[in-house]
Amino acid sequence: MQDMSVTQHWPPARQSAVENGPALLPDAYAALDTARDLTARFLQGLDTRRVGATADAGALRAALGGALPDLPQDASSVIAALAQSMDDGLLGSGTGRFFGWVIGGALPAAIAADWLAAAWDQNAAAYATSPASSVLEEVCGAWLKSLLNIPAQASFAFVTGCQMAHATALAAARHRLLADRGIDVETDGLSGTPPIRILTGQTRHESLLRAARLVGIGTRAIEIVAVDAESRLRMDALAQALAASDRPTVVCLQAGEMNTGAYDPFAEACALARRHGAWVHIDGAIGLWAAASPRLRPLMAGAETAHSWATDGHKWLNVTQDCGYVFIADAEAHHAAFAQSTSFAHAVDATRRQLEWGPEWSRRARAMPTYAVLRTLGRSGVAALIDGCCEHAQSLVRGLSELPGVQVLAWPRINQALVRFDNDARTDAVVAHIQQDGEAFFGATTWRGMRAMRISVCDWRTDAQAVERAIMAVKKALEE
């Protein structure tokens, strides 16, 4: 094992045999020192950084564009120029004052592990291409299942995000639902097969629609089921929809709906779906992490009886982009949807071939930041991260509710909330003013026919001071 205790300096002693190639450009490895220094400067300046970008597309094209250089350039200078050219076009999503969409920050342990992943440049396709990466995913998969109360026997995959987690789960569901009808969809395709339908609520995330398109089910197959006043799927409506057709069916439930943080009644919905032979998938991009918090865990009651679960690591776990997880109770269906033999396969008994569990073949060692964060935080640290964000969301909405002209549409059940300012035009204007001012960042959305400002708190850097600064930013926008 290499001794990691001694700091190594660039460049390494051995040089490339290529006389005039990029490896021998003057001070090529100095670019790494430059990147390290620029990263430190960026992270140390987050507290004072504007949250919104200041450069428009034209300015960024002018700074970054131009003709491709004919000759090599100094790598360190290129990195410095790249950082300078992009700086005004960066969102301060890691400042602790960014509450738009659902974008988490990145813990230092995640950033450091991501650096190693880039430097080692491992192809995490299988044990044969990177033994350490394969075993690391096994460890992380077991840890995540334990943390999120997913059945231990469930299979899993690391993917780019919930978009591909949904697609992976739907591919497994497609296999099982059609295999039970004697159809080999992986060989014969979908032509002539019974059309699969997806039952879900009106406030489902649009990534589910794209996933349905990707796996050939199509968006016309999505049937909307009525929800109650709290945005939860109504069980009477679900029962009626299930009984209305004997088509192969996927029921998509939500753990932490993106606007209100609502949780569907999992135990009842899963039992009902199973009685009709339907596959239950849980979109937990945000809210599956409630299972990691003893205080919030009751929200997930019964979720363990579903067939598949999807969530993101780059949201609430605060690992670096891009990282999502999918878990599937029916490991046989999961593997059947993605397994592929090759003429060049190097099989190693009792080891993991990641490419047989997800849509990608060659990819980076995506599990490394997850491992670093889970080991750094431990169970109690992850719970504290989740609970802290929820507490800050409550404080933020409570402070906003005391400002004149603010209407709270949805108080946070977890870390998501909605507020509104008088009317649609006023709401959009206030959100735009806050974004332009740069002290904080919120996004606008349409909810039940009304324009609203959505609040999402999922950054480890958010603290009481960041909350107060965000409240003052909204107050300023309302007064101008």
C-alpha positions in Angstrom: 0.0 0.0 0.0 1.3 3.4 -1.0 2.5 5.7 1.9 0.0 8.6 1.9 1.6 10.4 4.9 4.3 12.3 2.9 3.2 15.2 0.8 4.2 14.7 -2.8 5.1 17.6 -5.1 4.5 18.0 -8.8 5.6 16.7 -11.2 6.2 13.0 -10.5 9.6 11.7 -11.3 8.5 9.6 -14.3 7.7 11.4 -17.5 5.7 10.4 -20.6 7.6 8.8 -23.5 5.7 11.1 -25.8 8.2 13.9 -26.5 5.9 16.7 -27.6 2.5 15.7 -26.1 0.5 17.5 -23.4 2.1 15.5 -20.6 5.3 17.4 -21.1 3.9 20.9 -21.3 5.8 23.2 -19.0 4.6 23.0 -15.4 1.5 20.8 -16.5 1.1 19.6 -12.9 1.1 23.1 -11.5 -2.5 23.3 -12.7 -3.4 21.1 -9.8 -1.9 23.6 -7.3 -3.7 26.4 -9.1 -7.0 24.6 -8.9 -6.5 23.9 -5.2 -5.8 27.5 -4.4 -8.7 28.7 -6.5 -11.0 26.2 -4.7 -9.9 27.3 -1.3 -10.4 31.0 -2.2 -13.9 30.2 -3.5 -15.0 28.3 -0.5 -13.6 30.8 2.0 -15.5 33.5 0.2 -18.9 31.9 0.2 -20.2 33.9 3.2 -19.7 37.2 1.4 -20.4 36.0 -2.1 -23.4 37.1 -4.1 -25.8 34.2 -4.4 -27.1 34.9 -7.9 -25.0 35.0 -11.1 -24.2 38.4 -12.5 -23.0 37.6 -16.0 -25.5 37.0 -18.8 -25.2 34.4 -21.6 -23.6 36.9 -24.0 -20.9 37.9 -21.5 -20.1 34.3 -20.7 -19.8 33.4 -24.3 -17.5 36.3 -24.9 -15.3 35.3 -21.9 -15.2 31.6 -22.6 -15.5 31.4 -26.4 -13.3 32.3 -29.3 -11.5 30.0 -31.7 -9.9 26.8 -30.6 -6.2 27.5 -30.0 -3.8 26.1 -32.6 -1.0 25.6 -30.1 -0.7 24.2 -26.6 -1.1 26.6 -23.7 0.2 26.5 -20.1 -2.3 24.4 -18.1 -2.1 26.4 -14.9 -2.9 29.6 -16.9 -5.8 27.9 -18.6 -7.3 26.9 -15.2 -6.8 30.3 -13.8 -8.5 31.9 -16.9 -11.3 29.3 -16.8 -12.1 30.2 -13.2 -12.0 33.9 -13.8 -14.2 33.6 -16.9 -16.8 31.5 -15.2 -16.9 33.2 -11.8 -19.6 35.8 -12.6 -21.8 33.0 -14.1 -21.8 30.8 -11.0 -24.7 30.4 -8.6 -23.8 30.5 -5.0 -25.7 27.3 -4.3 -23.3 26.4 -1.5 -23.5 29.7 0.4 -26.2 28.6 2.9 -28.4 31.4 1.5 -29.5 29.5 -1.6 -33.1 28.3 -1.3 -34.1 27.8 -4.9 -35.1 24.5 -6.5 -33.7 21.7 -4.3 -29.9 22.0 -4.5 -27.8 21.0 -1.6 -24.3 22.2 -0.7 -21.2 20.1 -0.7 -19.5 19.0 2.5 -15.8 19.4 2.6 -15.4 15.6 2.9 -17.4 15.2 -0.3 -15.3 17.7 -2.2 -12.1 16.1 -1.0 -13.3 12.6 -2.0 -14.4 14.0 -5.4 -10.9 15.3 -5.9 -9.5 11.9 -5.3 -12.0 10.3 -7.7 -10.9 12.7 -10.4 -7.2 12.2 -9.7 -7.5 8.4 -9.6 -9.7 8.4 -12.7 -11.1 5.0 -12.1 -13.7 3.5 -14.5 -16.3 2.2 -11.9 -18.0 -0.1 -14.4 -17.1 -3.4 -12.6 -14.7 -5.0 -10.2 -12.4 -5.9 -13.0 -12.0 -2.2 -14.0 -11.6 -0.9 -10.5 -11.7 -3.4 -7.6 -11.6 -0.7 -4.9 -14.5 1.2 -6.5 -16.6 -1.9 -6.8 -16.2 -2.9 -3.1 -16.7 0.7 -2.0 -20.1 0.7 -3.7 -21.0 -2.5 -1.9 -20.2 -0.9 1.4 -22.1 2.3 0.6 -25.1 0.5 -0.7 -25.3 -1.5 2.6 -24.9 1.7 4.7 -27.5 3.6 2.7 -30.1 0.8 3.0 -29.5 0.6 6.7 -29.7 4.4 7.1 -32.9 4.8 5.0 -34.7 1.7 6.3 -34.6 -0.1 2.9 -34.9 -3.9 3.1 -31.4 -5.4 3.4 -32.0 -7.8 0.4 -32.8 -4.9 -2.0 -30.4 -4.3 -4.9 -29.1 -0.8 -5.6 -27.3 1.4 -8.1 -25.5 4.7 -8.1 -26.8 6.9 -10.8 -26.5 10.6 -11.8 -29.7 11.6 -9.9 -33.3 10.9 -9.4 -34.0 11.2 -13.1 -32.0 8.1 -13.8 -33.0 6.5 -10.5 -36.7 6.6 -11.7 -35.7 5.3 -15.1 -33.8 2.4 -13.5 -36.7 1.6 -11.2 -39.2 1.7 -14.1 -37.0 -0.6 -16.2 -37.1 -3.1 -13.4 -40.8 -2.7 -13.0 -41.3 -3.1 -16.7 -39.4 -6.4 -16.6 -41.4 -7.8 -13.7 -44.8 -6.7 -14.8 -44.3 -8.1 -18.3 -42.4 -11.2 -17.3 -45.3 -12.1 -15.1 -47.3 -12.1 -18.3 -44.8 -14.3 -20.1 -43.1 -11.5 -22.0 -39.4 -11.1 -22.4 -39.3 -7.4 -22.9 -35.5 -7.1 -22.9 -35.3 -9.4 -26.0 -38.6 -8.7 -27.8 -39.2 -5.0 -26.9 -42.4 -3.4 -26.1 -44.2 -3.7 -29.4 -47.4 -5.7 -29.0 -47.1 -5.9 -25.2 -49.9 -4.8 -22.8 -49.4 -1.1 -22.2 -48.1 -0.3 -18.8 -49.7 2.6 -16.9 -48.4 4.8 -14.1 -50.7 6.0 -11.4 -49.5 9.1 -9.5 -50.6 12.5 -8.1 -50.9 15.8 -9.9 -47.8 17.2 -8.1 -45.4 14.5 -9.3 -42.0 15.7 -10.4 -41.4 16.1 -14.1 -38.4 13.8 -13.9 -40.9 10.9 -13.7 -42.4 12.0 -17.0 -38.9 11.9 -18.7 -38.2 8.5 -17.1 -41.4 7.1 -18.6 -40.3 8.4 -22.0 -36.8 7.0 -21.6 -38.0 3.4 -20.9 -40.6 3.4 -23.6 -43.7 3.6 -21.4 -44.6 7.1 -22.6 -46.2 10.1 -20.8 -49.7 9.2 -22.1 -49.5 6.2 -19.8 -49.5 8.4 -16.7 -52.9 8.7 -15.0 -53.4 11.3 -12.4 -54.9 10.3 -9.1 -56.7 12.8 -6.9 -54.9 14.2 -3.8 -56.2 15.6 -0.6 -55.9 19.1 0.8 -52.4 18.2 2.0 -51.2 17.0 -1.4 -51.3 13.3 -0.4 -52.7 10.7 -2.7 -56.3 9.9 -1.8 -56.7 6.2 -1.1 -60.3 6.0 -2.3 -59.2 7.5 -5.6 -56.2 5.1 -5.8 -58.5 2.1 -5.1 -60.8 3.2 -7.9 -58.0 3.7 -10.4 -56.5 0.3 -9.6 -59.8 -1.4 -10.0 -60.6 0.3 -13.3 -58.1 -1.7 -15.4 -56.1 -4.9 -15.3 -53.2 -3.4 -17.3 -49.8 -3.8 -15.8 -49.5 -0.9 -13.3 -46.9 1.2 -11.5 -48.0 3.3 -8.6 -45.7 6.2 -7.9 -45.8 7.6 -4.4 -44.0 10.7 -3.0 -41.8 11.0 0.0 -41.4 14.8 0.4 -43.4 16.4 -2.4 -41.3 19.2 -3.9 -43.6 22.1 -2.9 -45.1 21.2 0.4 -43.0 18.2 1.6 -46.0 16.0 1.7 -45.8 12.2 2.3 -48.2 9.8 0.8 -49.7 7.2 3.2 -47.3 4.4 2.3 -48.5 1.5 4.3 -52.1 1.8 3.0 -51.1 2.6 -0.6 -48.5 -0.3 -0.8 -51.0 -2.8 0.6 -53.7 -1.6 -1.8 -51.3 -1.7 -4.8 -50.0 -5.2 -4.0 -53.5 -6.6 -3.8 -53.9 -5.5 -7.4 -50.5 -6.8 -8.5 -49.1 -3.3 -9.1 -45.5 -2.2 -8.6 -45.0 0.6 -6.1 -42.2 3.1 -6.7 -41.4 5.9 -4.2 -40.0 9.2 -5.4 -38.0 10.2 -2.4 -35.6 12.7 -4.1 -35.9 14.9 -1.1 -37.9 13.2 1.6 -36.5 9.7 1.7 -33.9 11.2 4.1 -36.5 11.6 6.7 -35.9 7.9 7.5 -32.4 8.9 8.7 -33.9 11.1 11.4 -35.5 9.5 14.5 -37.7 12.6 14.8 -39.0 12.5 11.2 -38.9 8.7 10.7 -42.7 8.3 11.3 -43.3 10.1 8.0 -41.8 7.1 6.3 -44.0 4.4 8.0 -44.8 1.6 5.6 -42.4 2.8 2.9 -40.3 -0.3 3.4 -43.1 -2.3 1.8 -42.7 -0.7 -1.6 -40.9 -2.3 -4.6 -38.4 0.5 -5.4 -37.1 3.8 -4.0 -35.3 6.7 -5.5 -33.4 9.6 -3.9 -30.5 12.0 -4.4 -27.2 12.3 -2.6 -26.5 15.7 -4.0 -29.5 17.2 -2.4 -29.9 16.5 1.3 -26.8 14.4 1.9 -24.7 17.2 0.6 -22.4 15.2 -1.6 -21.1 16.7 -4.8 -23.0 16.7 -8.1 -24.0 14.3 -9.6 -25.1 11.5 -7.4 -28.4 9.6 -7.0 -29.4 6.3 -5.6 -32.0 3.7 -6.6 -33.0 0.7 -4.5 -35.1 -2.2 -5.8 -36.6 -5.0 -3.7 -36.9 -7.3 -6.6 -33.1 -7.8 -7.3 -33.8 -10.4 -10.0 -36.0 -7.9 -12.0 -33.4 -5.2 -11.5 -30.5 -7.3 -12.8 -32.5 -8.7 -15.7 -33.2 -5.2 -17.0 -29.5 -4.3 -17.2 -27.4 -7.4 -17.3 -25.3 -7.7 -20.5 -22.7 -10.3 -21.4 -19.7 -9.1 -23.4 -16.9 -10.8 -25.4 -14.3 -9.0 -23.3 -15.9 -9.4 -19.8 -13.4 -10.3 -17.1 -15.7 -12.0 -14.5 -14.5 -12.2 -10.9 -16.6 -14.5 -8.7 -18.6 -12.9 -5.9 -17.8 -9.3 -7.0 -20.0 -6.5 -8.2 -20.3 -5.5 -11.9 -21.9 -2.1 -11.5 -22.8 -1.9 -15.1 -25.3 -4.7 -14.6 -27.4 -2.6 -12.2 -27.7 0.7 -13.9 -28.0 2.5 -17.2 -24.3 3.6 -17.5 -21.3 1.6 -18.6 -18.2 3.6 -18.1 -18.4 6.2 -15.3 -16.6 7.8 -12.5 -16.3 6.4 -9.0 -19.4 8.2 -7.9 -19.6 6.4 -4.5 -16.5 8.1 -3.2 -18.1 11.3 -1.9 -20.9 9.3 -0.5 -18.6 7.1 1.5 -16.6 10.1 2.8 -19.7 11.9 3.9 -21.4 8.9 5.6 -18.2 8.0 7.4 -17.5 11.6 8.4 -21.0 12.2 9.7 -22.1 8.8 10.9 -25.8 8.2 11.7 -26.1 10.9 14.3 -24.4 13.5 12.0 -26.8 12.7 9.1 -29.8 13.0 11.4 -28.4 16.3 12.7 -28.0 17.6 9.1 -31.6 16.6 8.2 -33.1 18.0 11.4 -31.1 21.2 11.2 -32.4 22.0 7.8 -35.9 21.4 8.9 -35.5 23.7 11.9 -34.0 26.4 9.7 -36.9 26.1 7.3 -39.3 26.6 10.1 -37.4 29.7 11.3 -37.2 31.1 7.8 -40.9 30.8 7.1 -41.8 32.0 10.6 -39.7 35.1 10.0 -41.2 35.7 6.6 -44.8 35.3 8.0 -44.2 38.3 10.2 -43.5 40.6 7.2 -46.4 42.6 5.8 -47.8 41.2 2.5 -46.5 37.7 3.0 -49.0 34.8 2.8 -47.8 31.3 3.9 -49.3 28.8 1.5 -47.5 25.7 3.0 -45.7 25.6 6.2 -42.7 23.2 6.2 -43.4 19.6 7.1 -39.7 19.0 6.5 -37.5 21.5 4.6 -39.9 22.6 1.8 -42.4 25.5 2.0 -44.3 28.0 -0.1 -45.1 31.7 0.4 -46.8 34.3 -1.7 -46.8 38.0 -2.0 -50.3 39.5 -2.6 -50.8 38.3 -6.2 -49.1 36.5 -9.1 -47.4 39.6 -10.6 -46.2 40.8 -7.2 -44.9 37.4 -6.3 -42.8 37.1 -9.5 -41.5 40.7 -9.0 -40.4 40.1 -5.5 -38.6 36.8 -6.4 -36.9 38.6 -9.3 -35.8 41.4 -7.0 -34.3 39.1 -4.5 -32.4 37.2 -7.1 -31.1 40.4 -8.6 -30.1 41.8 -5.2 -27.8 38.8 -4.6 -28.1 38.5 -0.8 -30.3 35.3 -1.1 -31.9 33.2 -3.8 -35.4 31.8 -4.0 -37.3 30.3 -7.0 -40.8 30.9 -8.2 -43.3 28.1 -9.0 -46.9 27.6 -9.8 -49.0 25.8 -7.1 -52.7 25.1 -7.4 -53.0 27.8 -10.1 -51.1 30.5 -8.0 -47.6 31.8 -8.4 -45.6 31.3 -5.2 -42.1 31.5 -3.9 -40.7 28.1 -3.1 -38.3 27.6 -0.1 -36.0 24.6 0.0 -33.4 24.4 2.8 -30.9 21.6 2.2 -27.4 23.1 2.6 -25.2 22.2 5.6 -23.9 25.8 5.6 -27.4 27.3 6.3 -27.4 28.6 9.9 -29.3 31.1 12.0 -27.3 34.0 10.5 -28.0 32.8 6.9 -31.7 32.6 7.7 -31.8 36.1 9.2 -30.0 37.5 6.1 -32.5 35.8 3.8 -35.4 37.3 5.8 -33.9 40.7 5.5 -33.4 40.2 1.8 -37.1 39.5 1.4 -38.0 42.5 3.6 -35.9 44.7 1.4 -37.5 43.4 -1.8 -41.0 44.1 -0.3 -40.1 47.6 0.6 -38.8 48.6 -2.8 
